[in-house]
Amino acid sequence: MPRSSSSSNPAPADSTSSPPTSIDAICASCGKPGVQIQRVTRSYGRGDELMVIEDIPMCRCPHCHERYFTAQILHEIERIKSHRQTLAEARMVPVANFPVEFPLID
């Protein structure tokens, strides 16, 4: 499964996260069960193009400690970024929430 790893891609600025919750999934890196989902906030762009997306589900493995976004999550991030005018709430910085009901695992 394609993924974006935090170990190979630096996290965007102003990253925050929530405590992880366990789901019944296999780690895409080490293949062990017990992947946890941690909701994170990431900022993208700079200046007038700066946008913050909150509550993005990031996969976290308690065994190999890999953290990554699935391909589906990355596609949703790109969709949110491309529709920022209609999805972002007007604040001092445009901020959007990743949909809580978005399916985490197929």
Secondary structure, 3 states (H helix, E strand, C coil): CCEEECCCCCCCCCCEECCCEECCCECCCCCCECCEEEEEEEEECCHHHCEEEEEEEEEECCCCCCEEEEHHHHHHHHHHHHCHHHHCECCCCCEEECCCCCCCCC
